[in-house]
Amino acid sequence: MSETHTLYAITHSLYSGRARSYLIKNQIPFRELSTGHESFKADVLPRGKLPTIPTLVTPESEVIRDGAAIIEHFEAANGRPCRPAGPRQQIVSALFDVIGADGLLRPAMHYRWNFPEDNLAFVRYHFLHSQRDVPEREDKTEHMMGRMRHAAMIFGVTEQTQALVEALYLEYLDALNAHFEQYPYLLGWRPCIGDFGLLAPMYAHLGRDPHPARLMQQRATRVYRWVERMNRADQDVPEYFNAGTDFLPDDEVSDTLAAVLRVLAEDFVPETLASAECINAWLADTQPEAGAPAVGRLAQAIGTAEFTLRGETIKSLAQPYRFYLLQRVQDTYAALAPEEKASVDELLDACGMSAVLTTTLDRRIGRGENLEVWEA
Ligand SMILES: N[C@@H](CCC(=O)N[C@@H](CS)C(=O)NCC(=O)O)C(=O)O
């Protein structure tokens, strides 16, 4: 039997970048296929349940849909190589995973879709070539791109909020660049789960589409290098002298990384609070059965979270997935000893992130047959 995994993914897809990087960094052999291959519809989709990428097929023909589930599959099997041992580092790693998977969609969509002169031909190439060369391919490409073109608006970018979205992104980019002056990865000398999550928006959209990639290269070279580094199997740290090999000792979270979290908290926290309120109202209203899918795709929106930031009102799609991942942060915290909790509290307080430990949905989200589902 072949030991090679098949990753259904595509270069310009946000969530694909997270799983791909994990496979590369952990030296797991794989080949990548687009969903345009016959095998996807015929063999994979019935078991993956939703046509989303990334979806993995293992050498044993197991189908795993969802980037977090793909990573969890290998983490569980291999002694959790990407989870640090200390409580502060574990919480920060899991938190960056949420922020990357759901907290930076606004800048990611803005910098992809609102600069068509720079980006459109490049992006169209990828949508077109994810499909076979059949006559209806051009029309389908227009349809897919038409659907995504509204994505920036759906996540809250309007004429009114655009300057704010850009200001927040640049402050974050500068803080992250300053962090990578000290270390090549978030928690030191090797990547943690949070690095992979954060890479999702930072690779396909913000680090690769022409307009934001140039911005990143010119303004935040260290961040650009991290994006490259995350797509290489080796440690890739020639510019760091006296590099170590592990996470930082003594459960340290560097001041430079805390500074990044402080910037990110400014919209991540109010958006999380507003999204929880919105989804909880929907839960009370809808009372989904236990086991019902909790996957809010763009087509099946639950509702809009509304919050105010620096005097602007932002309206953004509320997604259960944020809370599915946030449960991991909260479950990790719940299992800590009192003195460990105190140490995490101190860190998150200082970053303005305390609310991530207490903001919950009224129903938990579990997983069954490749879908996130509402628990009882
Ligand atoms: N929670 C999933 C989300 C995957 C996802 O939404 N992927 C996008 C591409 S980046 C997709 O396949 N969209 C197609 C669709 O929703 O029909 C994950 O993290 O893997």
The ligand as an SDF file (V2000), in Angstrom:
LIG
                    3D

 20 19  0  0  0  0  0  0  0  0999 V2000
  -13.5760   24.4560    8.5840 N   0  0  0  0  0  0  0  0  0  0  0  0
  -13.0360   24.0960    7.2880 C   0  0  0  0  0  0  0  0  0  0  0  0
  -13.3470   25.1880    6.2780 C   0  0  0  0  0  0  0  0  0  0  0  0
  -12.9030   24.8310    4.9000 C   0  0  0  0  0  0  0  0  0  0  0  0
  -13.3850   25.8190    3.8490 C   0  0  0  0  0  0  0  0  0  0  0  0
  -14.3820   26.5300    4.0310 O   0  0  0  0  0  0  0  0  0  0  0  0
  -12.6530   25.8540    2.7290 N   0  0  0  0  0  0  0  0  0  0  0  0
  -13.0390   26.6780    1.6100 C   0  0  0  0  0  0  0  0  0  0  0  0
  -11.8440   27.0120    0.7610 C   0  0  0  0  0  0  0  0  0  0  0  0
  -10.6090   27.9180    1.6410 S   0  0  0  0  0  0  0  0  0  0  0  0
  -13.9790   25.8930    0.7370 C   0  0  0  0  0  0  0  0  0  0  0  0
  -13.7320   24.7450    0.4430 O   0  0  0  0  0  0  0  0  0  0  0  0
  -15.0720   26.5140    0.3020 N   0  0  0  0  0  0  0  0  0  0  0  0
  -15.9640   25.8980   -0.6200 C   0  0  0  0  0  0  0  0  0  0  0  0
  -17.3730   25.8070   -0.1200 C   0  0  0  0  0  0  0  0  0  0  0  0
  -17.6380   26.1680    1.0330 O   0  0  0  0  0  0  0  0  0  0  0  0
  -18.1920   25.3590   -0.9270 O   0  0  0  0  0  0  0  0  0  0  0  0
  -11.5210   23.8810    7.4440 C   0  0  0  0  0  0  0  0  0  0  0  0
  -10.9270   24.5280    8.3180 O   0  0  0  0  0  0  0  0  0  0  0  0
  -10.9580   23.0600    6.7340 O   0  0  0  0  0  0  0  0  0  0  0  0
  1  2  1  0
  2  3  1  0
  2 18  1  0
  3  4  1  0
  4  5  1  0
  5  6  2  0
  5  7  1  0
  7  8  1  0
  8  9  1  0
  8 11  1  0
  9 10  1  0
 11 12  2  0
 11 13  1  0
 13 14  1  0
 14 15  1  0
 15 16  2  0
 15 17  1  0
 18 19  2  0
 18 20  1  0
M  END
$$$$
